[in-house]
Amino acid sequence: MYYYVILSLLGVGGLILQSTILSHLTIAGVKPDILLIIVVFNSLFKGPFKGSLFGFFLGLVEDIFLGKYIGMNALAKGIISFIWGWLTEGAFRENLLVPVVSLFLASILNGVIIILLGEVAGLNWNWGLFFWKVIPVAICNTCLVPFVYSHFYKGVTMDTKEQAL
């Protein structure tokens, strides 16, 4: 229970951060996707089904408050959460390489899904977006892992210990 309250607060905080401070602190027009980081880390620990439900919900909240295209982030984050929850089942989560590689690849796949959904919706987005937007966002997200993952890991393991008692 404690975990989901904290996770919801992290989601709301990430949404506020993404829409205020981080929208002004961009490097070459690139800012980290805080909500994607939360979604990927959650799916690492909670698996594909719980992860995809939370990913879809948080993506939908992002679409409602920040997005132009309702459902695009919801679908992308739901798919990413399911895939990463499934791929990392049984992974050695204590190793920092797992979240680093996971977040980098998930960020790239998220960008590809968004571009593909834009193509399906009839938006004329150039695939050049992949090189000047998707890859830099993936690098930016990955650079945050050492600062964020240890706190996330401690919160999850603390919640698991409390449930065991």
Number of C-alpha atoms within 10 A of each C-alpha: 9 13 14 12 10 14 19 14 12 15 23 16 14 20 19 16 15 20 14 11 10 17 13 11 13 11 12 9 12 19 19 23 18 19 22 25 23 24 29 27 25 24 28 26 21 18 20 25 16 16 28 28 19 26 30 24 20 24 27 22 19 25 17 15 13 15 14 10 13 16 19 23 27 24 21 24 32 28 22 27 33 24 20 25 26 17 15 18 15 11 13 11 15 11 9 13 13 14 24 19 13 19 26 21 18 24 28 20 19 23 21 17 19 18 21 17 18 16 14 10 11 9 11 10 11 10 14 9 13 15 10 13 17 22 19 20 23 23 18 18 21 20 15 15 20 13 9 13 18 13 10 18 16 11 16 21 13 13 15 13 10 11 10 6 5
